[in-house]
């Protein structure tokens, strides 16, 4: 990538003027008619279109340069990056795996100085350009392996941050920490030696028990969701704290859902009470299910679980500040097309299946339904077998 060309006034104006147009049509329409790399300009437009919601502040800045789609895919969103930066401050921090630089941009705002490390030359060049533009004089830039830089420096950090690459040979997704790049498990003694705090962003698919197993010193894990979709898992370590109490925190951003916090021992000591469906059904936040608080959720809110593997809970009252969706049961119904047609003449109802004999799409097809409206059909399993409940959501 030629940064001088990308930064030219003509190039920037083209990107801004055509930022909402079809990239494929732009390639066809302007081929041979511009004095810059049209393919690169169209790539910049396409990248902005793909990340408008994820990176609204950045896509709105015409001076920033965007990388290829793979680098954008692993990049944090602005909302999750800002969450990571909460309550973190000090003199010096380092990002060992800088990437597109979204995380280090927001993290660095609480620090006097930040070091950005990145091995990929092109990504290093464009991210260095962006970060210097956004925070002049804040950063020191190191092109190369972040762990190797850490080994060779005498600097001590208030915070070490890393987001290990989770793509292997053939672009396959990797989930175990030791398989990612860099291998933070092997580098763990070095990370603890060089900083007061370590923060790792890992795959939302990572098994939390695997994280505790690979890095037993981790004191807290945060499961970060956005509108009830798990986006990130964060691993925290702090030198001044012991590792006796291992805590898990579930945060759902862009919603009014309260945080859910617990220790591993709390879940281990909790026990589920089981029962048939009562007036209300409760579905915990997806982050709570990811965190594995299957027994504690019911115990903490005085609810009964429908079945060991259903992860739906029931009760006669709605607890205050419950972190999850609440449904009021109208009645149990028979999943037969004729009955469904009489109940829902519009042919619309929102179908959810949790530990049911079929998936939601298959059940919708069987019943001739399309998603929509305010009615919910929840297929699940209770102690007495598979059932379908007609419900209304309580907001």
Secondary structure, 3 states (H helix, E strand, C coil): CCHHHHCCHHHHHHHHHCCCCCHHHHHHHHCCCCCCCHHHHHHHHHHHHHCCCCCHHHHCCCCCCCCCHHHHHHCCCHHHHHHHHCCCCEEEEEECCCCCCHHHHHHHHHEEEEEEEECCHHHHHHHHHHHHHHCCCCEEEEECCHHHHHHHCCCCEEEEEECCECECHHHCECCCHHHCECCHHHHHHHHHHHEEEEEEEECCCCCHHHHHHHCCCCCEEEEEEECCEEEEEEEEEECCCCCCCCEEEEEEECCCCCCEEEEHHHHHHCCCCECCCCCEEEEECHHHHHHCCHHHHHHHHCCEECCCCCCCEEECCCCCCCCEEEEEEEEEECCCHHHHHHHCCCCECEEEEECCCCCHHHHHHHHCCECCCCEEEEEEEECCEEEEEEEEEEC
